Structures are given as structure tokens and as C-alpha cells.
Amino acid sequence: QGLGAAVREALGHRGFIYMTLAFFACGFQLVFIAPYLPSYLEYCGIAPGVGASALALIGLFNTIGTYTFGLLGARHSQKHLLAMIYLLRTLFIVVFLLLPVTATSTLVFASAMGFLWLGVAPLVTGIVGRVFGLTHFNTLYGIVFFSHQLGSFFGAWMGGVLFDRTGNYNFAWGALIVIGLAAFTLQWFMDE
């Protein structure tokens, strides 16, 4: 089977489309949080060092989460694990916004988000390889990852535009919640 046929097959596969759209949402959430969390904390009156510590904790817990979800994906449904990552991220965002923003709540939030940060990578690669094989894996994963990068662009762009227009991040956080719930739904009902 040629590359063109493999791409057409994947793009005609509802599950591939669902996973690709969910991965867009992943990039959207993460690349809003990475640059804007420190600004949001400053806006809330939290010391700048807390933002730096939060980003460091995201990085630390990311390594643990990615390894953990890689192991879990070898034993459990990868699509359901992905869906749960999207749902848990969204729930942590909701809880973070509902509680008073403090240094402690921020560091707990950052640790939880870090644990869930790139745990999606071994799961998405596992699904692409298992469902579509390895012959054209790089191209098919590249399509899914391109969607993630588009989501990243729009997450970063949206955060700046909404802050410039409204003077706060309320609508942006709301968008993260809506898109996270959409990603959970798409991933949960993905046809493997």
C-alpha cells in the first residue's frame, strides 16, 4: 500500500479524525498554560518566583507522567487513558480556578498538570502504530502532531488576543475547559 493510499485511509477513518482533533485540543491547552500561567499568577498577585517554580514542576512531573502512561498504555485501553488525561486536565483547571489562587494551589496544580502533560505522546503513538501499522507511521503521526501544533498556535494566540481585549484571562480559561471536554468526548468515543 502506497503512502497516498495510507493517508487517504487514515483521513477516512473516523477514529483517526477524532484522535487528531483531540490532539489539537491537547496543544491548545498546554501552550496556553505554559506562557500564560506566570502572567495569570502575576495578575492574581502571586510572586513571580511561584510561576517559575510552577513551570519547573510541570517539567519534573511531565517525565514521571509520560513514563507512567507509557506503561499503562501497554496494559490498558490507550484511547480511554487518553480520554481520561483530557478529562483530568480539564477538572484540574476547573478546581484551580474555583479555589483561591495561592502559591500552594498553584504548585499543586502545576504538579498535576505536569503529570498529565505529555503522557498523551506514548498513547497516541501506540494507537497510530497499532491501528495503522508502522509502514507509514511517521507520516500518519506527523499529521496528528501537526494538529497538535496548530492547537498550540491557537492556544498561545487566543490567550494574548483575549487578554488584550478583556484585560483578563477568564474567557481563555473557559475556552480551555470547553475544548478539554470536547477532547475527552472525541477520544472516549474514538473508533479503534
N, C-alpha and C positions, 0 to 999 in steps of 0.2 A: 504494500500500500504506500503510495507516494505521500509526500509532505502535504501537498494541497488537499488531497482526499482526507488525510488525518485531521487537518484543521477544519475542513468543512463538516466532518463527522462530529468533532468536538463542539463546534459552534451550533450544530443542530441538536445537541444533547442538552435537554433541559437542566440536568444536574450540573453540567459544566457551566452553563449560564448562571444558575443560582449561586454556585460557588464563586464565580468570577465577580458577580455583583456584591456578594457578601465580603469578598476581599477588598473591593472598593471601599466599603464601609469601614473595614479594618484600618486602612490607610488614613481615611478621613478622621477617625477618632484619634489615632495615635499621633498624627502630625499636627493636629490641633493642640493636643496636650503638651507635646514636647516644647514648642516655643512659647506657648501662651500661659502655661501653668505658673512660671515665675512672675509674669506680668499680672496675672489674676491675683496671686498672693500679695503682690505689692499693692494692688488696688484694694485688697482687703485689710491692708495694714500689717501684713506679716513681714518680718525681717528678711532682707534679700538672701541671707545665708540659708534660710529654710528652703527656698526654691532650688538653690544649688544642691543642697542635701537631698531634696526630693528627686532630682534628676539622677543623682548618683545611685539612690536606692532603686530607681527604675532599672538602671543598668545592671546592678547587682542581682536583683530578683529576676530579671529577664533571663539570665543564664540558668538559674535554677528552674524556672518555669518552662523554658524551651526544652531542657533535658527531660524534665518530668513528663511533659506532654508527648514527647517523642516516645518515651517508654510506654505511657498509657495508650498511645495510638497503635502500638504493636499488639495490644491485648483487647482493646475495646473499639466500639464504633467511632471511626475518625470523624465522620460527619456530625455525630452527636456531641463529641468532645469539642469540635469547632463551634457548634451552636452554643454550647454551654460557656465557652470562653467569651463569645459575643454578649451573651446574656449577663454573665457575671461582671464583665467590664461595665456594662450599662447600669447594673444595680449598684456597683461601687461608685459610679458617677452620681447617681441619684442620692445615695446615702451621704456622700461627701458634700453635696450641695444642700442637703437638708440639715446637716449638723453645723454648728458654728465652726468657722474656719479658724483653726489654731495650728500651731506648729505640730502638735501631736497628731491631729486629724489629717494633716497634710502628709506627714511621713507614713502613716498607716495606709492612706490612700495610694501614695506613690509605691509602697511595697507591694500592695495588692495589684495595682496596675502593672507593675514591672513583672510580677509573676505571670500575668496573663498577656504580656506584651507581644512577644514573638513565638509563643507556644503554638501559634497557628501555622508557622512555617513547616514543621515536620508533618503536621496533619494534612495540610494542603498538598505538599509534595507526595505524601503517601497515597492520597486519593487519586491524584493525577497519574501516578505510576501504576497503581492497581487497576484503575478503570480503563485507562487508555494505553497502557504498556509503556515501555521505555524507548521504543524505536524513535518516536518524535517527542520525547519527554521535554527536551529543552525548549522547543518551540511552544508547546502547549502550556508549560509552566510559565514561559515568558509572556504569553497572552494574559494569564491570570495575574502575574506580577505587574504587568503594565497597568491593569485595572487598579491594583493597589497603589501604584504610583500616581495615577490620576486622582484617586481618592485623597492621597497625601497632598497633592497640589491644592485641591478644592478645600480640604480641611484647613490648611495654612492660609489660603487666600480668604476664605469665608471669615475666619477669626478676625483678621485685620479689617476687612470691609465692615463687618458688623460692629466692631468696636469703634471704628471711625464714625459710623453713622449714629450709633446709640450711646456711646460713651461707657458701655459696659459689655460684659460677656454673657449676659443672660440668654439671649437668643441663640448664641453659639453653643452654649451648654445644652440648651433644649434640642438643637439640631443633632448633637452627639447622642442624646438619648433616643430620639426618633430613629436615627439611622442605625443605632445599635440594636434596637428592637426589630427593625427590618432585616438586619443581617442575621439575627438569631432565627427569625421565621424562615428566611430563604434557606439557611443552612440546615435547619432541622428537617425541612421537607424536601431537601435535595434528593433527586433520584440517582442512586448509585448504579 
